Amino acid sequence: MTPKTNWQPGQPLPTYADRATAAAIITHHFFPISHRTIEKWPLTVRRPNKTCVYRVEELLTLAERKLAEAHAYKQAEG
């Protein structure tokens, strides 16, 4: 089950995001990702009110780098 998020494509990006919102942003802008994967990334975590939040700018930078470094190949025709 995917956690709910208040952010939707077309809205401005927040400064900070929880895991579910972070996953929705990365999925929309770069590649599909689970909210559980976010906790394994080397990111700075802040915990106001016992909720993990991440700086969206840092998330986007890391996602862009991961996509650029991903193995790329041409699929066979047919």
SEFIZA-3560 file (N, C-alpha, C; in Angstrom, 3 decimals):
REM SEFIZA-3560
<numar><xx>0.836</xx><yy>-1.179</yy><zz>0.000</zz><atom>N</atom></numar>
<numar><xx>0.000</xx><yy>0.000</yy><zz>0.000</zz><atom>CA</atom></numar>
<numar><xx>0.881</xx><yy>1.243</yy><zz>0.000</zz><atom>C</atom></numar>
<numar><xx>0.604</xx><yy>2.164</yy><zz>-0.883</zz><atom>N</atom></numar>
<numar><xx>1.375</xx><yy>3.399</yy><zz>-0.994</zz><atom>CA</atom></numar>
<numar><xx>0.806</xx><yy>4.441</yy><zz>-0.035</zz><atom>C</atom></numar>
<numar><xx>1.664</xx><yy>5.060</yy><zz>0.777</zz><atom>N</atom></numar>
<numar><xx>1.172</xx><yy>6.104</yy><zz>1.677</zz><atom>CA</atom></numar>
<numar><xx>0.618</xx><yy>7.291</yy><zz>0.898</zz><atom>C</atom></numar>
<numar><xx>-0.316</xx><yy>7.994</yy><zz>1.503</zz><atom>N</atom></numar>
<numar><xx>-0.915</xx><yy>9.163</yy><zz>0.853</zz><atom>CA</atom></numar>
<numar><xx>-0.003</xx><yy>10.367</yy><zz>0.973</zz><atom>C</atom></numar>
<numar><xx>-0.080</xx><yy>11.229</yy><zz>-0.019</zz><atom>N</atom></numar>
<numar><xx>0.701</xx><yy>12.453</yy><zz>-0.027</zz><atom>CA</atom></numar>
<numar><xx>-0.203</xx><yy>13.618</yy><zz>-0.419</zz><atom>C</atom></numar>
<numar><xx>0.095</xx><yy>14.785</yy><zz>0.093</zz><atom>N</atom></numar>
<numar><xx>-0.686</xx><yy>15.976</yy><zz>-0.251</zz><atom>CA</atom></numar>
<numar><xx>-0.193</xx><yy>16.627</yy><zz>-1.531</zz><atom>C</atom></numar>
<numar><xx>1.028</xx><yy>16.311</yy><zz>-1.948</zz><atom>N</atom></numar>
<numar><xx>1.599</xx><yy>16.922</yy><zz>-3.153</zz><atom>CA</atom></numar>
<numar><xx>1.075</xx><yy>16.195</yy><zz>-4.385</zz><atom>C</atom></numar>
<numar><xx>0.762</xx><yy>16.946</yy><zz>-5.425</zz><atom>N</atom></numar>
<numar><xx>0.315</xx><yy>16.393</yy><zz>-6.701</zz><atom>CA</atom></numar>
<numar><xx>1.109</xx><yy>17.041</yy><zz>-7.827</zz><atom>C</atom></numar>
<numar><xx>1.353</xx><yy>16.325</yy><zz>-8.933</zz><atom>N</atom></numar>
<numar><xx>2.040</xx><yy>16.937</yy><zz>-10.069</zz><atom>CA</atom></numar>
<numar><xx>1.320</xx><yy>18.217</yy><zz>-10.500</zz><atom>C</atom></numar>
<numar><xx>2.114</xx><yy>19.218</yy><zz>-10.827</zz><atom>N</atom></numar>
<numar><xx>1.566</xx><yy>20.511</yy><zz>-11.211</zz><atom>CA</atom></numar>
<numar><xx>1.605</xx><yy>21.517</yy><zz>-10.079</zz><atom>C</atom></numar>
<numar><xx>1.725</xx><yy>21.032</yy><zz>-8.856</zz><atom>N</atom></numar>
<numar><xx>1.856</xx><yy>21.928</yy><zz>-7.711</zz><atom>CA</atom></numar>
<numar><xx>3.325</xx><yy>22.321</yy><zz>-7.543</zz><atom>C</atom></numar>
<numar><xx>3.592</xx><yy>23.456</yy><zz>-6.899</zz><atom>N</atom></numar>
<numar><xx>4.980</xx><yy>23.818</yy><zz>-6.622</zz><atom>CA</atom></numar>
<numar><xx>5.623</xx><yy>22.781</yy><zz>-5.695</zz><atom>C</atom></numar>
<numar><xx>6.921</xx><yy>22.604</yy><zz>-5.856</zz><atom>N</atom></numar>
<numar><xx>7.630</xx><yy>21.661</yy><zz>-4.988</zz><atom>CA</atom></numar>
<numar><xx>7.796</xx><yy>22.260</yy><zz>-3.600</zz><atom>C</atom></numar>
<numar><xx>7.592</xx><yy>21.449</yy><zz>-2.568</zz><atom>N</atom></numar>
<numar><xx>7.808</xx><yy>21.937</yy><zz>-1.214</zz><atom>CA</atom></numar>
<numar><xx>9.303</xx><yy>22.036</yy><zz>-0.917</zz><atom>C</atom></numar>
<numar><xx>9.663</xx><yy>22.738</yy><zz>0.130</zz><atom>N</atom></numar>
<numar><xx>11.068</xx><yy>22.817</yy><zz>0.547</zz><atom>CA</atom></numar>
<numar><xx>11.491</xx><yy>21.510</yy><zz>1.196</zz><atom>C</atom></numar>
<numar><xx>10.623</xx><yy>20.948</yy><zz>2.022</zz><atom>N</atom></numar>
<numar><xx>10.875</xx><yy>19.674</yy><zz>2.700</zz><atom>CA</atom></numar>
<numar><xx>9.742</xx><yy>18.716</yy><zz>2.388</zz><atom>C</atom></numar>
<numar><xx>10.050</xx><yy>17.413</yy><zz>2.403</zz><atom>N</atom></numar>
<numar><xx>9.024</xx><yy>16.416</yy><zz>2.105</zz><atom>CA</atom></numar>
<numar><xx>9.247</xx><yy>15.171</yy><zz>2.937</zz><atom>C</atom></numar>
<numar><xx>8.155</xx><yy>14.511</yy><zz>3.321</zz><atom>N</atom></numar>
<numar><xx>8.272</xx><yy>13.223</yy><zz>3.993</zz><atom>CA</atom></numar>
<numar><xx>8.574</xx><yy>12.152</yy><zz>2.941</zz><atom>C</atom></numar>
<numar><xx>8.735</xx><yy>10.918</yy><zz>3.367</zz><atom>N</atom></numar>
<numar><xx>9.130</xx><yy>9.854</yy><zz>2.421</zz><atom>CA</atom></numar>
<numar><xx>8.106</xx><yy>9.645</yy><zz>1.304</zz><atom>C</atom></numar>
<numar><xx>6.841</xx><yy>9.640</yy><zz>1.648</zz><atom>N</atom></numar>
<numar><xx>5.807</xx><yy>9.408</yy><zz>0.637</zz><atom>CA</atom></numar>
<numar><xx>5.795</xx><yy>10.531</yy><zz>-0.393</zz><atom>C</atom></numar>
<numar><xx>5.897</xx><yy>11.759</yy><zz>0.070</zz><atom>N</atom></numar>
<numar><xx>5.912</xx><yy>12.902</yy><zz>-0.844</zz><atom>CA</atom></numar>
<numar><xx>7.186</xx><yy>12.889</yy><zz>-1.675</zz><atom>C</atom></numar>
<numar><xx>8.306</xx><yy>12.566</yy><zz>-1.045</zz><atom>N</atom></numar>
<numar><xx>9.579</xx><yy>12.486</yy><zz>-1.765</zz><atom>CA</atom></numar>
<numar><xx>9.507</xx><yy>11.448</yy><zz>-2.885</zz><atom>C</atom></numar>
<numar><xx>8.929</xx><yy>10.289</yy><zz>-2.591</zz><atom>N</atom></numar>
<numar><xx>8.793</xx><yy>9.244</yy><zz>-3.608</zz><atom>CA</atom></numar>
<numar><xx>7.891</xx><yy>9.700</yy><zz>-4.750</zz><atom>C</atom></numar>
<numar><xx>6.822</xx><yy>10.402</yy><zz>-4.433</zz><atom>N</atom></numar>
<numar><xx>5.918</xx><yy>10.900</yy><zz>-5.475</zz><atom>CA</atom></numar>
<numar><xx>6.628</xx><yy>11.916</yy><zz>-6.375</zz><atom>C</atom></numar>
<numar><xx>7.441</xx><yy>12.783</yy><zz>-5.780</zz><atom>N</atom></numar>
<numar><xx>8.166</xx><yy>13.796</yy><zz>-6.549</zz><atom>CA</atom></numar>
<numar><xx>9.203</xx><yy>13.144</yy><zz>-7.461</zz><atom>C</atom></numar>
<numar><xx>9.985</xx><yy>12.216</yy><zz>-6.920</zz><atom>N</atom></numar>
<numar><xx>11.018</xx><yy>11.530</yy><zz>-7.716</zz><atom>CA</atom></numar>
<numar><xx>10.360</xx><yy>10.710</yy><zz>-8.825</zz><atom>C</atom></numar>
<numar><xx>9.275</xx><yy>10.025</yy><zz>-8.518</zz><atom>N</atom></numar>
<numar><xx>8.565</xx><yy>9.236</yy><zz>-9.531</zz><atom>CA</atom></numar>
<numar><xx>8.056</xx><yy>10.128</yy><zz>-10.652</zz><atom>C</atom></numar>
<numar><xx>7.544</xx><yy>11.290</yy><zz>-10.317</zz><atom>N</atom></numar>
<numar><xx>7.018</xx><yy>12.196</yy><zz>-11.340</zz><atom>CA</atom></numar>
<numar><xx>8.126</xx><yy>12.794</yy><zz>-12.209</zz><atom>C</atom></numar>
<numar><xx>9.233</xx><yy>13.176</yy><zz>-11.593</zz><atom>N</atom></numar>
<numar><xx>10.276</xx><yy>13.898</yy><zz>-12.325</zz><atom>CA</atom></numar>
<numar><xx>11.366</xx><yy>13.004</yy><zz>-12.930</zz><atom>C</atom></numar>
<numar><xx>11.602</xx><yy>11.812</yy><zz>-12.361</zz><atom>N</atom></numar>
<numar><xx>12.739</xx><yy>11.015</yy><zz>-12.823</zz><atom>CA</atom></numar>
<numar><xx>12.397</xx><yy>9.562</yy><zz>-13.126</zz><atom>C</atom></numar>
<numar><xx>12.076</xx><yy>8.770</yy><zz>-12.128</zz><atom>N</atom></numar>
<numar><xx>11.869</xx><yy>7.330</yy><zz>-12.314</zz><atom>CA</atom></numar>
<numar><xx>11.024</xx><yy>6.802</yy><zz>-11.155</zz><atom>C</atom></numar>
<numar><xx>10.354</xx><yy>5.674</yy><zz>-11.362</zz><atom>N</atom></numar>
<numar><xx>9.533</xx><yy>5.107</yy><zz>-10.286</zz><atom>CA</atom></numar>
<numar><xx>10.394</xx><yy>4.717</yy><zz>-9.087</zz><atom>C</atom></numar>
<numar><xx>9.901</xx><yy>5.039</yy><zz>-7.916</zz><atom>N</atom></numar>
<numar><xx>10.636</xx><yy>4.725</yy><zz>-6.687</zz><atom>CA</atom></numar>
<numar><xx>9.631</xx><yy>4.534</yy><zz>-5.556</zz><atom>C</atom></numar>
<numar><xx>9.968</xx><yy>3.682</yy><zz>-4.629</zz><atom>N</atom></numar>
<numar><xx>9.134</xx><yy>3.426</yy><zz>-3.463</zz><atom>CA</atom></numar>
<numar><xx>9.530</xx><yy>4.364</yy><zz>-2.323</zz><atom>C</atom></numar>
<numar><xx>8.578</xx><yy>4.661</yy><zz>-1.472</zz><atom>N</atom></numar>
<numar><xx>8.889</xx><yy>5.469</yy><zz>-0.291</zz><atom>CA</atom></numar>
<numar><xx>9.885</xx><yy>4.754</yy><zz>0.614</zz><atom>C</atom></numar>
<numar><xx>9.922</xx><yy>3.444</yy><zz>0.564</zz><atom>N</atom></numar>
<numar><xx>10.872</xx><yy>2.676</yy><zz>1.390</zz><atom>CA</atom></numar>
<numar><xx>12.308</xx><yy>2.801</yy><zz>0.878</zz><atom>C</atom></numar>
<numar><xx>12.476</xx><yy>3.009</yy><zz>-0.404</zz><atom>N</atom></numar>
<numar><xx>13.813</xx><yy>3.181</yy><zz>-0.971</zz><atom>CA</atom></numar>
<numar><xx>14.438</xx><yy>4.482</yy><zz>-0.502</zz><atom>C</atom></numar>
<numar><xx>13.641</xx><yy>5.512</yy><zz>-0.313</zz><atom>N</atom></numar>
<numar><xx>14.138</xx><yy>6.819</yy><zz>0.109</zz><atom>CA</atom></numar>
<numar><xx>14.951</xx><yy>6.710</yy><zz>1.398</zz><atom>C</atom></numar>
<numar><xx>14.516</xx><yy>5.868</yy><zz>2.323</zz><atom>N</atom></numar>
<numar><xx>15.226</xx><yy>5.760</yy><zz>3.599</zz><atom>CA</atom></numar>
<numar><xx>16.600</xx><yy>5.116</yy><zz>3.461</zz><atom>C</atom></numar>
<numar><xx>16.879</xx><yy>4.483</yy><zz>2.327</zz><atom>N</atom></numar>
<numar><xx>18.189</xx><yy>3.859</yy><zz>2.099</zz><atom>CA</atom></numar>
<numar><xx>19.164</xx><yy>4.791</yy><zz>1.385</zz><atom>C</atom></numar>
<numar><xx>18.675</xx><yy>5.901</yy><zz>0.861</zz><atom>N</atom></numar>
<numar><xx>19.533</xx><yy>6.858</yy><zz>0.160</zz><atom>CA</atom></numar>
<numar><xx>20.346</xx><yy>7.672</yy><zz>1.168</zz><atom>C</atom></numar>
<numar><xx>21.556</xx><yy>8.079</yy><zz>0.794</zz><atom>N</atom></numar>
<numar><xx>22.391</xx><yy>8.874</yy><zz>1.705</zz><atom>CA</atom></numar>
<numar><xx>21.939</xx><yy>10.340</yy><zz>1.745</zz><atom>C</atom></numar>
<numar><xx>20.883</xx><yy>10.599</yy><zz>2.491</zz><atom>N</atom></numar>
<numar><xx>20.294</xx><yy>11.933</yy><zz>2.579</zz><atom>CA</atom></numar>
<numar><xx>20.333</xx><yy>12.438</yy><zz>4.018</zz><atom>C</atom></numar>
<numar><xx>20.301</xx><yy>13.736</yy><zz>4.170</zz><atom>N</atom></numar>
<numar><xx>20.198</xx><yy>14.342</yy><zz>5.490</zz><atom>CA</atom></numar>
<numar><xx>18.737</xx><yy>14.274</yy><zz>5.927</zz><atom>C</atom></numar>
<numar><xx>18.511</xx><yy>13.694</yy><zz>7.098</zz><atom>N</atom></numar>
<numar><xx>17.159</xx><yy>13.524</yy><zz>7.624</zz><atom>CA</atom></numar>
<numar><xx>16.941</xx><yy>14.512</yy><zz>8.769</zz><atom>C</atom></numar>
<numar><xx>15.816</xx><yy>15.169</yy><zz>8.753</zz><atom>N</atom></numar>
<numar><xx>15.404</xx><yy>16.035</yy><zz>9.859</zz><atom>CA</atom></numar>
<numar><xx>14.148</xx><yy>15.416</yy><zz>10.455</zz><atom>C</atom></numar>
<numar><xx>13.991</xx><yy>15.522</yy><zz>11.785</zz><atom>N</atom></numar>
<numar><xx>12.871</xx><yy>14.863</yy><zz>12.441</zz><atom>CA</atom></numar>
<numar><xx>12.057</xx><yy>15.811</yy><zz>13.317</zz><atom>C</atom></numar>
<numar><xx>11.377</xx><yy>16.757</yy><zz>12.718</zz><atom>N</atom></numar>
<numar><xx>10.471</xx><yy>17.567</yy><zz>13.531</zz><atom>CA</atom></numar>
<numar><xx>9.218</xx><yy>16.731</yy><zz>13.838</zz><atom>C</atom></numar>
<numar><xx>8.750</xx><yy>16.793</yy><zz>15.030</zz><atom>N</atom></numar>
<numar><xx>7.542</xx><yy>16.048</yy><zz>15.419</zz><atom>CA</atom></numar>
<numar><xx>7.640</xx><yy>14.552</yy><zz>15.130</zz><atom>C</atom></numar>
<numar><xx>8.838</xx><yy>14.003</yy><zz>15.222</zz><atom>N</atom></numar>
<numar><xx>9.099</xx><yy>12.564</yy><zz>15.046</zz><atom>CA</atom></numar>
<numar><xx>8.803</xx><yy>12.041</yy><zz>13.644</zz><atom>C</atom></numar>
<numar><xx>8.694</xx><yy>12.914</yy><zz>12.667</zz><atom>N</atom></numar>
<numar><xx>8.475</xx><yy>12.523</yy><zz>11.281</zz><atom>CA</atom></numar>
<numar><xx>9.737</xx><yy>12.837</yy><zz>10.476</zz><atom>C</atom></numar>
<numar><xx>10.213</xx><yy>11.881</yy><zz>9.698</zz><atom>N</atom></numar>
<numar><xx>11.401</xx><yy>12.107</yy><zz>8.868</zz><atom>CA</atom></numar>
<numar><xx>11.024</xx><yy>12.990</yy><zz>7.679</zz><atom>C</atom></numar>
<numar><xx>11.785</xx><yy>14.056</yy><zz>7.491</zz><atom>N</atom></numar>
<numar><xx>11.601</xx><yy>14.905</yy><zz>6.321</zz><atom>CA</atom></numar>
<numar><xx>12.957</xx><yy>15.137</yy><zz>5.664</zz><atom>C</atom></numar>
<numar><xx>12.914</xx><yy>15.356</yy><zz>4.368</zz><atom>N</atom></numar>
<numar><xx>14.113</xx><yy>15.525</yy><zz>3.549</zz><atom>CA</atom></numar>
<numar><xx>14.006</xx><yy>16.827</yy><zz>2.771</zz><atom>C</atom></numar>
<numar><xx>15.133</xx><yy>17.444</yy><zz>2.520</zz><atom>N</atom></numar>
<numar><xx>15.156</xx><yy>18.655</yy><zz>1.702</zz><atom>CA</atom></numar>
<numar><xx>14.952</xx><yy>18.237</yy><zz>0.245</zz><atom>C</atom></numar>
<numar><xx>13.952</xx><yy>18.768</yy><zz>-0.413</zz><atom>N</atom></numar>
<numar><xx>13.592</xx><yy>18.364</yy><zz>-1.773</zz><atom>CA</atom></numar>
<numar><xx>14.725</xx><yy>18.656</yy><zz>-2.752</zz><atom>C</atom></numar>
<numar><xx>15.414</xx><yy>19.754</yy><zz>-2.575</zz><atom>N</atom></numar>
<numar><xx>16.540</xx><yy>20.085</yy><zz>-3.463</zz><atom>CA</atom></numar>
<numar><xx>17.608</xx><yy>18.982</yy><zz>-3.422</zz><atom>C</atom></numar>
<numar><xx>17.896</xx><yy>18.460</yy><zz>-2.237</zz><atom>N</atom></numar>
<numar><xx>18.874</xx><yy>17.374</yy><zz>-2.091</zz><atom>CA</atom></numar>
<numar><xx>18.356</xx><yy>16.092</yy><zz>-2.745</zz><atom>C</atom></numar>
<numar><xx>17.071</xx><yy>15.811</yy><zz>-2.583</zz><atom>N</atom></numar>
<numar><xx>16.454</xx><yy>14.643</yy><zz>-3.223</zz><atom>CA</atom></numar>
<numar><xx>16.581</xx><yy>14.696</yy><zz>-4.742</zz><atom>C</atom></numar>
<numar><xx>16.249</xx><yy>15.850</yy><zz>-5.317</zz><atom>N</atom></numar>
<numar><xx>16.293</xx><yy>16.001</yy><zz>-6.773</zz><atom>CA</atom></numar>
<numar><xx>17.713</xx><yy>15.873</yy><zz>-7.307</zz><atom>C</atom></numar>
<numar><xx>18.671</xx><yy>16.428</yy><zz>-6.589</zz><atom>N</atom></numar>
<numar><xx>20.075</xx><yy>16.337</yy><zz>-7.012</zz><atom>CA</atom></numar>
<numar><xx>20.540</xx><yy>14.883</yy><zz>-7.029</zz><atom>C</atom></numar>
<numar><xx>20.218</xx><yy>14.146</yy><zz>-5.973</zz><atom>N</atom></numar>
<numar><xx>20.634</xx><yy>12.748</yy><zz>-5.896</zz><atom>CA</atom></numar>
<numar><xx>19.916</xx><yy>11.904</yy><zz>-6.956</zz><atom>C</atom></numar>
<numar><xx>18.630</xx><yy>12.122</yy><zz>-7.151</zz><atom>N</atom></numar>
<numar><xx>17.885</xx><yy>11.358</yy><zz>-8.157</zz><atom>CA</atom></numar>
<numar><xx>18.420</xx><yy>11.628</yy><zz>-9.560</zz><atom>C</atom></numar>
<numar><xx>18.726</xx><yy>12.874</yy><zz>-9.846</zz><atom>N</atom></numar>
<numar><xx>19.280</xx><yy>13.223</yy><zz>-11.159</zz><atom>CA</atom></numar>
<numar><xx>20.630</xx><yy>12.544</yy><zz>-11.369</zz><atom>C</atom></numar>
<numar><xx>21.460</xx><yy>12.520</yy><zz>-10.327</zz><atom>N</atom></numar>
<numar><xx>22.767</xx><yy>11.866</yy><zz>-10.427</zz><atom>CA</atom></numar>
<numar><xx>22.608</xx><yy>10.361</yy><zz>-10.624</zz><atom>C</atom></numar>
<numar><xx>21.693</xx><yy>9.741</yy><zz>-9.873</zz><atom>N</atom></numar>
<numar><xx>21.470</xx><yy>8.301</yy><zz>-10.023</zz><atom>CA</atom></numar>
<numar><xx>20.997</xx><yy>7.957</yy><zz>-11.439</zz><atom>C</atom></numar>
<numar><xx>20.118</xx><yy>8.773</yy><zz>-11.996</zz><atom>N</atom></numar>
<numar><xx>19.634</xx><yy>8.529</yy><zz>-13.347</zz><atom>CA</atom></numar>
<numar><xx>20.759</xx><yy>8.695</yy><zz>-14.365</zz><atom>C</atom></numar>
<numar><xx>21.585</xx><yy>9.715</yy><zz>-14.194</zz><atom>N</atom></numar>
<numar><xx>22.692</xx><yy>9.950</yy><zz>-15.123</zz><atom>CA</atom></numar>
<numar><xx>23.726</xx><yy>8.826</yy><zz>-15.056</zz><atom>C</atom></numar>
<numar><xx>23.912</xx><yy>8.235</yy><zz>-13.888</zz><atom>N</atom></numar>
<numar><xx>24.906</xx><yy>7.174</yy><zz>-13.710</zz><atom>CA</atom></numar>
<numar><xx>24.355</xx><yy>5.779</yy><zz>-13.994</zz><atom>C</atom></numar>
<numar><xx>23.059</xx><yy>5.672</yy><zz>-14.231</zz><atom>N</atom></numar>
<numar><xx>22.440</xx><yy>4.367</yy><zz>-14.470</zz><atom>CA</atom></numar>
<numar><xx>22.932</xx><yy>3.772</yy><zz>-15.791</zz><atom>C</atom></numar>
<numar><xx>23.056</xx><yy>2.465</yy><zz>-15.810</zz><atom>N</atom></numar>
<numar><xx>23.469</xx><yy>1.755</yy><zz>-17.018</zz><atom>CA</atom></numar>
<numar><xx>22.420</xx><yy>1.973</yy><zz>-18.100</zz><atom>C</atom></numar>
<numar><xx>22.866</xx><yy>2.339</yy><zz>-19.274</zz><atom>N</atom></numar>
<numar><xx>21.954</xx><yy>2.561</yy><zz>-20.402</zz><atom>CA</atom></numar>
<numar><xx>22.333</xx><yy>1.634</yy><zz>-21.557</zz><atom>C</atom></numar>
<numar><xx>21.335</xx><yy>1.109</yy><zz>-22.213</zz><atom>N</atom></numar>
<numar><xx>21.582</xx><yy>0.250</yy><zz>-23.369</zz><atom>CA</atom></numar>
<numar><xx>20.405</xx><yy>0.331</yy><zz>-24.316</zz><atom>C</atom></numar>
<numar><xx>20.639</xx><yy>-0.054</yy><zz>-25.548</zz><atom>N</atom></numar>
<numar><xx>19.584</xx><yy>-0.033</yy><zz>-26.566</zz><atom>CA</atom></numar>
<numar><xx>18.941</xx><yy>-1.414</yy><zz>-26.624</zz><atom>C</atom></numar>
<numar><xx>17.629</xx><yy>-1.450</yy><zz>-26.532</zz><atom>N</atom></numar>
<numar><xx>16.908</xx><yy>-2.712</yy><zz>-26.602</zz><atom>CA</atom></numar>
<numar><xx>16.902</xx><yy>-3.224</yy><zz>-28.043</zz><atom>C</atom></numar>
<numar><xx>16.823</xx><yy>-4.527</yy><zz>-28.178</zz><atom>N</atom></numar>
<numar><xx>16.779</xx><yy>-5.137</yy><zz>-29.498</zz><atom>CA</atom></numar>
<numar><xx>15.428</xx><yy>-4.876</yy><zz>-30.142</zz><atom>C</atom></numar>
<numar><xx>15.441</xx><yy>-4.681</yy><zz>-31.436</zz><atom>N</atom></numar>
<numar><xx>14.186</xx><yy>-4.508</yy><zz>-32.183</zz><atom>CA</atom></numar>
<numar><xx>13.543</xx><yy>-5.867</yy><zz>-32.381</zz><atom>C</atom></numar>
<numar><xx>12.241</xx><yy>-5.876</yy><zz>-32.436</zz><atom>N</atom></numar>
<numar><xx>11.650</xx><yy>-7.134</yy><zz>-32.780</zz><atom>CA</atom></numar>
<numar><xx>10.458</xx><yy>-7.457</yy><zz>-32.066</zz><atom>C</atom></numar>
//
